[in-house]
């Protein structure tokens, strides 16, 4: 008993054999005419196929870029409650990293940095990134 794949292979073999038989029956002049007619279209068809393949491959890239831009916009628009003093900000950073590390050490690589040496003007950015990381962790947990 033939399975689906065997049936498909048999049908394909029959089609290929029929094409081969029809070419064998063609006169040399007919074959030359066919080849000459198709030469002009070859480059057009090739370009159409290349453009289709390129567009298909870039579809995932465009989707990823769109999602990235959406995430960046969302991150930039998010409001966070920030401590006023740099010392409080550093303490909050350490506490948040400790919390993230306790949940999932693999994803936190900044936990051993010396935040005392971090310039005060960079503290807000670091806090925003950690808030975003925590939000992403919560979203991942909910899915």
Secondary structure as GFF3:
##gff-version 3
##sequence-region A 1 143
A	DSSP	alpha_helix	4	25	.	.	.	ID=ss1
A	DSSP	alpha_helix	28	77	.	.	.	ID=ss2
A	DSSP	alpha_helix	86	103	.	.	.	ID=ss3
A	DSSP	three_ten_helix	105	107	.	.	.	ID=ss4
A	DSSP	three_ten_helix	115	117	.	.	.	ID=ss5
A	DSSP	alpha_helix	120	142	.	.	.	ID=ss6
###
